[in-house]
Amino acid sequence: MKYGMDFIKNYTMSGWVKMPNYRLNLPDYSDRAIFEGLVNHLIHRDYTVMGGEVHIDIYDDRVELVSPGAMLDGTQIQDRDIYKVPSMSRNPVIADVFTQLDYMEKRGSGLRKMRELTEKLPNFLQGKEPQYQTEATSFYTTFYNLNWDENGRIPVEEVANRVNSTLEKYPVNEECSVEKFGVNEKGSVKKFGVNANRFGDTSKTPKKVSKTAQKIIDLVISDPSITADNMANKIGVTKRAIEKNIKSLRDMEILAHEGSDKAGYWRIIVNPQTEQ
């Protein structure tokens, strides 16, 4: 799992835009959705196919996961409603191990969760939901690049404009911190971004979020289903500190939670004045 995720992160990009009081990541893909995809392919692949393996194919506009093994009941997944596909495990022992490792929540929820996680990204576009297809004896999962269209990579300012209708367009000059296809100094994850106060009224300087709050925002975008306990473990602070920062982000109308505490999702409110 780790090698697969590292491979994908090394060859995909993560954009960002500077909001008035925090940094908003605009990733090409949902990390957690792709993680769920890898788990799904490893659990349900047909291990009796000699020489078969899970393939990760990365293109400019998409990431494809392919594994041997079609649907157990002989149907085509592209003809099914993924919200009504019953749980049928080809490898129950592997599924149980992955459950114990906390790699999956419950059987039969992977396809639905991949779509829901992708739809929670701030730069999500209708029509770019993960797609599933079976062909002969193979299963395909396709994740579409949210920062790419038929003309190539979408300029970060256009992506930002898409997630916030109040964005004012300014010409990019030499002093602007737009770095296309660069590598950040902390790792091999490629990033591009724009640094400007272009959201709302700039006559008043909003209160900056804390370092812990910014890390919470980053984690929520990476995995909208993340729990407060997992946030505390990843950031290295107490759960009480996480809860305090979550309250602050909610009070600032930056963070919201949808659904139940156990099965719901976090959502970044990009433009609170337009929220209903």
N, C-alpha and C positions, 0 to 999 in steps of 0.2 A: 504494500500500500504506500509506504513512504517513498520508495523509489519511483513509483508511478506518479504520485502527486508532485514530487520534486521535478521530474521530467517535464510535466505539463507546466508548472510554474516557471521553469527556466526558459520555456519557449513561447510563453504568452505574455501579455502586457497588463499593466494596471495603471489607469490614468487617475488623475486627481484634479480637483479644482478648489481654490482657496475661498471658503465662505467667510462672512464677516467675522465669525468667532471660532471657526473650526475648519478642519480639512475634510473634504468629502471625496472619498475614493470612488472611482468610476471604473471598475474592473471589466475586462473583456468577458469574463465568465464568473459564475458563482463557485467559489472554492468548494463549499460544502456540497453543492449539487453535483459537481464532478466527483467528489469523494463518494457520494451516494451511488453514482454511476459505476465507479470501479468496484465498490462492494457488491452491487447487483450483478455485475458480470462475473466476478469471482465466485459468487455463491451459486449462480444458476448455469454456469457453463457446463458443457458436457465433457467430463474428464475421461470418457472412454474413447474419445477421438484422439488417436495417436498423432503426436506432433502438433496438436491444436494448442492454442494459447490465446490470452487476451491481448489484442492489439490496441495500441494507442496511436492514432494518426492525427497529426496536427497540421492544419491548413491555415491560410491567412484568415478565412472567414468562418472556420468551424473547427471543432475537435470531435473526432469520431472514435468511439469505443466499439470493438468488434470481438465477439467470442463465439466459439462453436456451441451449438445447441439451440434449436428453435423452441417454440412454445410446447410444453408437455402435452397439451390437449390437441395439438395439431392445427390450431387456429393461427391466423396472422395478426400480430399485435397491432399493425396499422389499421386493421379493421375493427378493433375493439375499443371500447370506452375504458381508458386506463383507470378511471375511478370505480370501475365495476369488475376489474380482473381479480378473480379469487386467488388466494395464496396457495401456490403449489410449488413445493420445494423439491428440486432434483437432488440436492445434496443436503439433507436435514442435519447431518453432523456438522458440516462446515457452517451452516446457518446458525446452529446453536453456539459454536465457538465464536462467531462474529458478534452474536448477541451478547455473550459474556464479555467480550472485549469492548462493548459499547459502540461497535461500529454500525449497528442498526438498531432501530427502536422496536419495530414489530414487523412481522412478515407481511408481505403484500402491500407495503406502503411506499416502497422505493420509487416507483415510477411517478406516483403522485407527488411525492416530496421533492423530487428533482425539479419538477415544474414549479411548484410553489416557492421553492427557494430562489429560483431564477427570477420569478415574477416579483420578488421583494426587492430586487436590486434597483437603486434609484434611476439607473439609465436603461431599464428594461423597455423594450418595444414590443407591442403586439405583433405576433407572427414569428417571434424569435424564441418561442418556447422550445425546450428539448423535444426532439422527435424520436420515435422508436419504430424499428422496422425489422421484420424477419424475412430472410431469403434462404430458401432451401434448408440448410442446416446451420445457419448463422443468425446471430442476434446483433442488431446495430442500435447504438444510442448516439445521437448527434446533438451537440451543443453549439449554438450559433453565437458568433462574436457580436456582442452588443455595440461595439465601437467600429463596426465595419459595414459598408454598404456596397452597392454595385460599382461605385467609383473608387473603392479602396478604403483606407482608414479614414474615419470621419474626424475632422479637426476637433481638438478637445473643446474649443469654444462652442462649436455646434452641439456637441454632446451636452455641455453645460447648459446651453440654451434650451435643450430638450427637457432637462430636468427642472428648469426654473424659468418660467415664462417672463420673469422680470429682468432677466439678464440683458444688460446693455452691451452691444457689440462695439468693441474698440479694435482698431488695427493693431496687429502684432508688430512691435518694434524690437530693436536689438536688445533693449534692457528688460524685455518681458521674459519671464522664466518659463517659457514654453520649451520643453525638452522632448523632442520627438525621438522615440526609439532609443533613449539613453538607458544606462544602467545605474541604479542608485548605489550609493556608497556603502550601504549596509548589506548588500547581497546581490544575487544574480537576477532578481525579479526586475524585469524591464518596466520602466515607468515613463509617463509623459504627463504634463500638467500645465496649468495656467495659474499664475499668482496675481490676483488683482481683487480689489474691493468693488465688485461689480454687481452686488446683490443688495437691492434695497437702498435705504438712505445712508450715505457715507458721511453725513454731517455729524453723526453721533457714533462714537466708537463703542460697539457692543462689548460686553464683558467676555473675555476669552474663556474657553472651557479649560479645565485642569488637564494635566498630562494623563491622569487616569481616565478621565471622561473621554479624551480623544482616543485612547486605546479601546475603550468600550465601543465607541462609534466604529472604529476599524473592525473590531471583532463582530459587531452586529451585521455589518455589510458583508463580511466574509462568511458568516453563518447566522442568519436571522433567527434560527431556532436555538441558539446557545443559551444555556442557563446561567444564572448568577453564580452558582458554584463553579462552573467551568470558567467563567470570566475571572473569578478570583484566582483560580489555579494558574491560568495562562498569564495573567498580569503580575501575579505574585503579591497580592494584597489580601486583606481580610474580606469576607463576604459583607461585613458591615460597611466597609469602605466602598464596595461596589454598589450596595443599596443606596448609600448617600449620594454617590455620583449619578446613579440612575434617576433619583428624585430630582437632582439639579437639572439634568438634561430634559426631563419631562416638564419641569417648571419653565425652562427656557423654550419649550415647544420645539425641541430638536428630536426627541425620541418618543415613540409611542409603542404600545403593545396591543396586538390583535389576538383574539381567541383566549383560550384557557391558559393558565400558568404552565401546565404540563405540555400541551400540544399546540400552543400558539406561536406567534412569530413577532419579533421586534421589527419596527419600521422606522427609518429615518424620515422625518418631516422636512422635506427640502425647502418648501415655501409655505410657512405656516399661515400667512395672510390669505392664502387661497384655499386652505383646508376648510371643509364643511363640517 
